[in-house]
């Protein structure tokens, strides 16, 4: 299911322009812990956040890639809750389209692999924070509305739309946990 096509026009005005080739493929999504919080990666030296995710290795399916990325960035093992959909980011200013397949997963243990987590944080310049779901949505929406940076505008809008689209899956998972 297509979540959204984000284009330069969302931030700069004018007619949307779509890039038909020069696609890049990534995965990202929601990592839910046993307390009902989601993993957010705070971008170093900024007020911005993003969801866990990254590139797909040539030998991986998108689902396997997201589980790997989620585990690397949180230091925790995860299992799939569901597929959320995909987002297309048509970056005309940069002349490429990034397609992100999006998943929701939950942690299966609270035992953090500190070495794995430290490596990912250092490499990516992120700090992991666990934030209640509704607070994360509010935070991303506010940051998105006030952002003036080209690249970050795409990231914040994408992450907000992913969280909004994942709402039903997350609420169902949290509801089952309470029973």
LUMBABA-998976 format. One record per residue (C-alpha): chain; x, y, z. Coordinates in pm, 1 decimal, decimal comma. Layout:
N
<pt><mol>A</mol><c1>X</c1><c2>Y</c2><c3>Z</c3></pt>
...
END
This chain:
179
<pt><mol>A</mol><c1>0,0</c1><c2>0,0</c2><c3>0,0</c3></pt>
<pt><mol>A</mol><c1>137,0</c1><c2>337,4</c2><c3>-100,3</c3></pt>
<pt><mol>A</mol><c1>155,3</c1><c2>565,2</c2><c3>204,8</c3></pt>
<pt><mol>A</mol><c1>255,2</c1><c2>881,8</c2><c3>18,9</c3></pt>
<pt><mol>A</mol><c1>449,3</c1><c2>1040,2</c2><c3>-263,8</c3></pt>
<pt><mol>A</mol><c1>645,6</c1><c2>1329,0</c2><c3>-117,0</c3></pt>
<pt><mol>A</mol><c1>782,8</c1><c2>1583,0</c2><c3>-366,0</c3></pt>
<pt><mol>A</mol><c1>963,3</c1><c2>1916,5</c2><c3>-362,6</c3></pt>
<pt><mol>A</mol><c1>623,1</c1><c2>2080,6</c2><c3>-412,2</c3></pt>
<pt><mol>A</mol><c1>524,8</c1><c2>1977,2</c2><c3>-57,7</c3></pt>
<pt><mol>A</mol><c1>784,5</c1><c2>2222,2</c2><c3>72,5</c3></pt>
<pt><mol>A</mol><c1>858,8</c1><c2>2463,5</c2><c3>-212,1</c3></pt>
<pt><mol>A</mol><c1>516,5</c1><c2>2491,5</c2><c3>-377,5</c3></pt>
<pt><mol>A</mol><c1>437,7</c1><c2>2443,9</c2><c3>-745,3</c3></pt>
<pt><mol>A</mol><c1>332,3</c1><c2>2132,0</c2><c3>-928,8</c3></pt>
<pt><mol>A</mol><c1>461,1</c1><c2>1793,0</c2><c3>-808,9</c3></pt>
<pt><mol>A</mol><c1>735,7</c1><c2>1647,4</c2><c3>-1026,1</c3></pt>
<pt><mol>A</mol><c1>792,7</c1><c2>1273,5</c2><c3>-1017,3</c3></pt>
<pt><mol>A</mol><c1>1121,4</c1><c2>1099,8</c2><c3>-1091,4</c3></pt>
<pt><mol>A</mol><c1>1065,8</c1><c2>779,4</c2><c3>-1287,7</c3></pt>
<pt><mol>A</mol><c1>1419,0</c1><c2>639,1</c2><c3>-1270,0</c3></pt>
<pt><mol>A</mol><c1>1726,9</c1><c2>670,6</c2><c3>-1048,7</c3></pt>
<pt><mol>A</mol><c1>1546,5</c1><c2>499,2</c2><c3>-761,2</c3></pt>
<pt><mol>A</mol><c1>1708,8</c1><c2>409,5</c2><c3>-430,0</c3></pt>
<pt><mol>A</mol><c1>1551,0</c1><c2>152,1</c2><c3>-199,5</c3></pt>
<pt><mol>A</mol><c1>1549,7</c1><c2>161,6</c2><c3>179,2</c3></pt>
<pt><mol>A</mol><c1>1356,1</c1><c2>22,4</c2><c3>472,5</c3></pt>
<pt><mol>A</mol><c1>1234,5</c1><c2>194,3</c2><c3>786,4</c3></pt>
<pt><mol>A</mol><c1>958,5</c1><c2>180,1</c2><c3>1037,6</c3></pt>
<pt><mol>A</mol><c1>831,7</c1><c2>148,1</c2><c3>1388,2</c3></pt>
<pt><mol>A</mol><c1>1005,1</c1><c2>-46,3</c2><c3>1665,9</c3></pt>
<pt><mol>A</mol><c1>773,5</c1><c2>-94,7</c2><c3>1963,5</c3></pt>
<pt><mol>A</mol><c1>904,9</c1><c2>-194,6</c2><c3>2306,2</c3></pt>
<pt><mol>A</mol><c1>726,6</c1><c2>-381,6</c2><c3>2586,7</c3></pt>
<pt><mol>A</mol><c1>626,9</c1><c2>-48,7</c2><c3>2750,3</c3></pt>
<pt><mol>A</mol><c1>442,0</c1><c2>78,1</c2><c3>2441,8</c3></pt>
<pt><mol>A</mol><c1>716,9</c1><c2>322,2</c2><c3>2343,8</c3></pt>
<pt><mol>A</mol><c1>874,7</c1><c2>346,9</c2><c3>2000,9</c3></pt>
<pt><mol>A</mol><c1>1239,2</c1><c2>380,8</c2><c3>1908,1</c3></pt>
<pt><mol>A</mol><c1>1333,0</c1><c2>724,3</c2><c3>1778,4</c3></pt>
<pt><mol>A</mol><c1>1682,4</c1><c2>810,2</c2><c3>1665,8</c3></pt>
<pt><mol>A</mol><c1>1777,0</c1><c2>1163,4</c2><c3>1774,9</c3></pt>
<pt><mol>A</mol><c1>2005,2</c1><c2>1312,0</c2><c3>1514,0</c3></pt>
<pt><mol>A</mol><c1>2325,9</c1><c2>1435,2</c2><c3>1671,7</c3></pt>
<pt><mol>A</mol><c1>2359,6</c1><c2>1809,7</c2><c3>1728,2</c3></pt>
<pt><mol>A</mol><c1>2002,0</c1><c2>1883,4</c2><c3>1620,2</c3></pt>
<pt><mol>A</mol><c1>1645,6</c1><c2>1881,4</c2><c3>1747,7</c3></pt>
<pt><mol>A</mol><c1>1543,0</c1><c2>1628,5</c2><c3>1482,7</c3></pt>
<pt><mol>A</mol><c1>1444,1</c1><c2>1262,9</c2><c3>1506,2</c3></pt>
<pt><mol>A</mol><c1>1404,0</c1><c2>979,2</c2><c3>1261,3</c3></pt>
<pt><mol>A</mol><c1>1275,4</c1><c2>624,7</c2><c3>1273,3</c3></pt>
<pt><mol>A</mol><c1>1515,2</c1><c2>328,1</c2><c3>1256,5</c3></pt>
<pt><mol>A</mol><c1>1599,9</c1><c2>207,8</c2><c3>908,9</c3></pt>
<pt><mol>A</mol><c1>1847,5</c1><c2>215,1</c2><c3>626,8</c3></pt>
<pt><mol>A</mol><c1>1963,2</c1><c2>36,9</c2><c3>317,5</c3></pt>
<pt><mol>A</mol><c1>1876,4</c1><c2>-307,9</c2><c3>189,6</c3></pt>
<pt><mol>A</mol><c1>2170,0</c1><c2>-539,9</c2><c3>120,9</c3></pt>
<pt><mol>A</mol><c1>2164,1</c1><c2>-710,2</c2><c3>-219,3</c3></pt>
<pt><mol>A</mol><c1>2099,7</c1><c2>-1053,1</c2><c3>-60,7</c3></pt>
<pt><mol>A</mol><c1>1812,3</c1><c2>-936,3</c2><c3>164,6</c3></pt>
<pt><mol>A</mol><c1>1440,2</c1><c2>-898,6</c2><c3>130,6</c3></pt>
<pt><mol>A</mol><c1>1306,6</c1><c2>-565,5</c2><c3>260,8</c3></pt>
<pt><mol>A</mol><c1>1154,8</c1><c2>-741,0</c2><c3>565,1</c3></pt>
<pt><mol>A</mol><c1>1483,9</c1><c2>-907,1</c2><c3>660,2</c3></pt>
<pt><mol>A</mol><c1>1666,7</c1><c2>-578,2</c2><c3>602,1</c3></pt>
<pt><mol>A</mol><c1>1434,0</c1><c2>-388,2</c2><c3>835,5</c3></pt>
<pt><mol>A</mol><c1>1464,3</c1><c2>-647,1</c2><c3>1110,9</c3></pt>
<pt><mol>A</mol><c1>1844,1</c1><c2>-620,6</c2><c3>1078,1</c3></pt>
<pt><mol>A</mol><c1>1839,8</c1><c2>-240,4</c2><c3>1074,8</c3></pt>
<pt><mol>A</mol><c1>1600,3</c1><c2>-223,7</c2><c3>1372,0</c3></pt>
<pt><mol>A</mol><c1>1816,6</c1><c2>-462,3</c2><c3>1575,9</c3></pt>
<pt><mol>A</mol><c1>2136,0</c1><c2>-277,1</c2><c3>1486,2</c3></pt>
<pt><mol>A</mol><c1>1995,2</c1><c2>63,1</c2><c3>1578,3</c3></pt>
<pt><mol>A</mol><c1>1821,5</c1><c2>-41,8</c2><c3>1901,8</c3></pt>
<pt><mol>A</mol><c1>2054,9</c1><c2>-321,2</c2><c3>2013,9</c3></pt>
<pt><mol>A</mol><c1>1747,6</c1><c2>-544,3</c2><c3>2065,2</c3></pt>
<pt><mol>A</mol><c1>1609,6</c1><c2>-850,8</c2><c3>1885,4</c3></pt>
<pt><mol>A</mol><c1>1278,4</c1><c2>-787,5</c2><c3>1708,5</c3></pt>
<pt><mol>A</mol><c1>992,5</c1><c2>-970,6</c2><c3>1540,3</c3></pt>
<pt><mol>A</mol><c1>752,1</c1><c2>-847,9</c2><c3>1274,3</c3></pt>
<pt><mol>A</mol><c1>411,3</c1><c2>-706,6</c2><c3>1364,0</c3></pt>
<pt><mol>A</mol><c1>317,8</c1><c2>-610,6</c2><c3>1009,3</c3></pt>
<pt><mol>A</mol><c1>389,5</c1><c2>-435,3</c2><c3>681,6</c3></pt>
<pt><mol>A</mol><c1>286,5</c1><c2>-68,9</c2><c3>680,9</c3></pt>
<pt><mol>A</mol><c1>340,6</c1><c2>20,1</c2><c3>313,7</c3></pt>
<pt><mol>A</mol><c1>589,4</c1><c2>226,1</c2><c3>116,2</c3></pt>
<pt><mol>A</mol><c1>678,6</c1><c2>592,6</c2><c3>79,2</c3></pt>
<pt><mol>A</mol><c1>821,5</c1><c2>753,4</c2><c3>-233,7</c3></pt>
<pt><mol>A</mol><c1>1038,3</c1><c2>1063,8</c2><c3>-189,3</c3></pt>
<pt><mol>A</mol><c1>1079,0</c1><c2>1238,5</c2><c3>-524,4</c3></pt>
<pt><mol>A</mol><c1>1373,7</c1><c2>1471,1</c2><c3>-462,6</c3></pt>
<pt><mol>A</mol><c1>1386,3</c1><c2>1673,7</c2><c3>-781,8</c3></pt>
<pt><mol>A</mol><c1>1648,4</c1><c2>1908,1</c2><c3>-638,5</c3></pt>
<pt><mol>A</mol><c1>1872,2</c1><c2>1602,2</c2><c3>-584,7</c3></pt>
<pt><mol>A</mol><c1>1753,0</c1><c2>1413,7</c2><c3>-896,4</c3></pt>
<pt><mol>A</mol><c1>1654,4</c1><c2>1082,7</c2><c3>-736,9</c3></pt>
<pt><mol>A</mol><c1>1358,5</c1><c2>900,2</c2><c3>-587,6</c3></pt>
<pt><mol>A</mol><c1>1393,9</c1><c2>709,4</c2><c3>-261,8</c3></pt>
<pt><mol>A</mol><c1>1143,8</c1><c2>429,5</c2><c3>-203,8</c3></pt>
<pt><mol>A</mol><c1>1118,1</c1><c2>315,7</c2><c3>158,2</c3></pt>
<pt><mol>A</mol><c1>938,1</c1><c2>-6,1</c2><c3>250,8</c3></pt>
<pt><mol>A</mol><c1>797,4</c1><c2>36,9</c2><c3>600,4</c3></pt>
<pt><mol>A</mol><c1>736,6</c1><c2>-219,3</c2><c3>874,0</c3></pt>
<pt><mol>A</mol><c1>627,7</c1><c2>-237,0</c2><c3>1235,5</c3></pt>
<pt><mol>A</mol><c1>818,6</c1><c2>-469,9</c2><c3>1467,3</c3></pt>
<pt><mol>A</mol><c1>828,6</c1><c2>-530,7</c2><c3>1838,9</c3></pt>
<pt><mol>A</mol><c1>1119,9</c1><c2>-607,7</c2><c3>2064,8</c3></pt>
<pt><mol>A</mol><c1>1139,6</c1><c2>-966,7</c2><c3>2188,5</c3></pt>
<pt><mol>A</mol><c1>1378,6</c1><c2>-904,6</c2><c3>2476,6</c3></pt>
<pt><mol>A</mol><c1>1494,6</c1><c2>-619,6</c2><c3>2698,2</c3></pt>
<pt><mol>A</mol><c1>1854,1</c1><c2>-742,9</c2><c3>2688,8</c3></pt>
<pt><mol>A</mol><c1>2041,5</c1><c2>-480,4</c2><c3>2487,9</c3></pt>
<pt><mol>A</mol><c1>2345,9</c1><c2>-571,9</c2><c3>2282,2</c3></pt>
<pt><mol>A</mol><c1>2545,6</c1><c2>-265,0</c2><c3>2394,0</c3></pt>
<pt><mol>A</mol><c1>2829,4</c1><c2>-327,0</c2><c3>2147,8</c3></pt>
<pt><mol>A</mol><c1>2592,1</c1><c2>-337,1</c2><c3>1851,1</c3></pt>
<pt><mol>A</mol><c1>2402,7</c1><c2>-30,1</c2><c3>1972,6</c3></pt>
<pt><mol>A</mol><c1>2718,0</c1><c2>172,8</c2><c3>2038,9</c3></pt>
<pt><mol>A</mol><c1>2853,7</c1><c2>87,4</c2><c3>1694,1</c3></pt>
<pt><mol>A</mol><c1>2534,4</c1><c2>198,2</c2><c3>1518,4</c3></pt>
<pt><mol>A</mol><c1>2509,5</c1><c2>519,3</c2><c3>1721,0</c3></pt>
<pt><mol>A</mol><c1>2870,3</c1><c2>608,4</c2><c3>1654,7</c3></pt>
<pt><mol>A</mol><c1>2851,2</c1><c2>529,5</c2><c3>1283,5</c3></pt>
<pt><mol>A</mol><c1>2524,1</c1><c2>711,0</c2><c3>1226,8</c3></pt>
<pt><mol>A</mol><c1>2553,0</c1><c2>995,1</c2><c3>1477,6</c3></pt>
<pt><mol>A</mol><c1>2223,4</c1><c2>905,4</c2><c3>1645,5</c3></pt>
<pt><mol>A</mol><c1>2112,5</c1><c2>872,6</c2><c3>2004,3</c3></pt>
<pt><mol>A</mol><c1>1838,1</c1><c2>617,9</c2><c3>2070,2</c3></pt>
<pt><mol>A</mol><c1>1536,4</c1><c2>743,2</c2><c3>2264,6</c3></pt>
<pt><mol>A</mol><c1>1221,7</c1><c2>548,0</c2><c3>2353,6</c3></pt>
<pt><mol>A</mol><c1>918,3</c1><c2>776,9</c2><c3>2324,7</c3></pt>
<pt><mol>A</mol><c1>548,0</c1><c2>705,7</c2><c3>2385,1</c3></pt>
<pt><mol>A</mol><c1>370,6</c1><c2>659,1</c2><c3>2051,2</c3></pt>
<pt><mol>A</mol><c1>139,3</c1><c2>962,4</c2><c3>2065,6</c3></pt>
<pt><mol>A</mol><c1>420,9</c1><c2>1187,2</c2><c3>2187,8</c3></pt>
<pt><mol>A</mol><c1>638,3</c1><c2>1075,9</c2><c3>1893,9</c3></pt>
<pt><mol>A</mol><c1>361,7</c1><c2>1160,2</c2><c3>1644,8</c3></pt>
<pt><mol>A</mol><c1>311,9</c1><c2>1504,5</c2><c3>1800,3</c3></pt>
<pt><mol>A</mol><c1>687,0</c1><c2>1571,2</c2><c3>1807,7</c3></pt>
<pt><mol>A</mol><c1>736,4</c1><c2>1473,5</c2><c3>1441,9</c3></pt>
<pt><mol>A</mol><c1>436,6</c1><c2>1676,6</c2><c3>1327,4</c3></pt>
<pt><mol>A</mol><c1>561,3</c1><c2>1990,2</c2><c3>1506,3</c3></pt>
<pt><mol>A</mol><c1>917,4</c1><c2>1948,3</c2><c3>1382,4</c3></pt>
<pt><mol>A</mol><c1>794,2</c1><c2>1884,0</c2><c3>1027,2</c3></pt>
<pt><mol>A</mol><c1>577,5</c1><c2>2196,2</c2><c3>1022,1</c3></pt>
<pt><mol>A</mol><c1>864,8</c1><c2>2417,6</c2><c3>1137,6</c3></pt>
<pt><mol>A</mol><c1>1148,7</c1><c2>2267,8</c2><c3>933,5</c3></pt>
<pt><mol>A</mol><c1>1325,1</c1><c2>2482,6</c2><c3>672,4</c3></pt>
<pt><mol>A</mol><c1>1600,1</c1><c2>2235,8</c2><c3>572,6</c3></pt>
<pt><mol>A</mol><c1>1542,9</c1><c2>2059,4</c2><c3>238,7</c3></pt>
<pt><mol>A</mol><c1>1662,6</c1><c2>1707,4</c2><c3>327,7</c3></pt>
<pt><mol>A</mol><c1>1525,5</c1><c2>1714,1</c2><c3>681,4</c3></pt>
<pt><mol>A</mol><c1>1182,8</c1><c2>1828,5</c2><c3>555,7</c3></pt>
<pt><mol>A</mol><c1>1152,4</c1><c2>1504,6</c2><c3>358,3</c3></pt>
<pt><mol>A</mol><c1>1269,3</c1><c2>1292,7</c2><c3>653,3</c3></pt>
<pt><mol>A</mol><c1>1034,8</c1><c2>1448,5</c2><c3>907,9</c3></pt>
<pt><mol>A</mol><c1>729,5</c1><c2>1436,2</c2><c3>680,2</c3></pt>
<pt><mol>A</mol><c1>806,6</c1><c2>1074,0</c2><c3>584,8</c3></pt>
<pt><mol>A</mol><c1>848,3</c1><c2>965,1</c2><c3>947,1</c3></pt>
<pt><mol>A</mol><c1>528,9</c1><c2>1141,0</c2><c3>1055,3</c3></pt>
<pt><mol>A</mol><c1>328,8</c1><c2>976,4</c2><c3>774,1</c3></pt>
<pt><mol>A</mol><c1>472,1</c1><c2>633,0</c2><c3>859,0</c3></pt>
<pt><mol>A</mol><c1>371,2</c1><c2>670,1</c2><c3>1224,8</c3></pt>
<pt><mol>A</mol><c1>21,8</c1><c2>789,6</c2><c3>1133,7</c3></pt>
<pt><mol>A</mol><c1>-25,9</c1><c2>500,1</c2><c3>891,6</c3></pt>
<pt><mol>A</mol><c1>102,5</c1><c2>249,3</c2><c3>1150,1</c3></pt>
<pt><mol>A</mol><c1>-149,3</c1><c2>368,4</c2><c3>1410,8</c3></pt>
<pt><mol>A</mol><c1>-393,1</c1><c2>76,9</c2><c3>1362,3</c3></pt>
<pt><mol>A</mol><c1>-117,2</c1><c2>-187,1</c2><c3>1382,2</c3></pt>
<pt><mol>A</mol><c1>35,3</c1><c2>-25,4</c2><c3>1691,8</c3></pt>
<pt><mol>A</mol><c1>-297,2</c1><c2>21,5</c2><c3>1871,7</c3></pt>
<pt><mol>A</mol><c1>-389,2</c1><c2>-339,8</c2><c3>1799,2</c3></pt>
<pt><mol>A</mol><c1>-53,4</c1><c2>-460,6</c2><c3>1932,5</c3></pt>
<pt><mol>A</mol><c1>-83,4</c1><c2>-245,0</c2><c3>2245,7</c3></pt>
<pt><mol>A</mol><c1>-443,2</c1><c2>-362,3</c2><c3>2297,1</c3></pt>
<pt><mol>A</mol><c1>-339,1</c1><c2>-729,0</c2><c3>2274,4</c3></pt>
<pt><mol>A</mol><c1>-58,6</c1><c2>-663,7</c2><c3>2521,9</c3></pt>
<pt><mol>A</mol><c1>-305,6</c1><c2>-527,1</c2><c3>2777,8</c3></pt>
<pt><mol>A</mol><c1>-531,6</c1><c2>-833,6</c2><c3>2757,3</c3></pt>
END
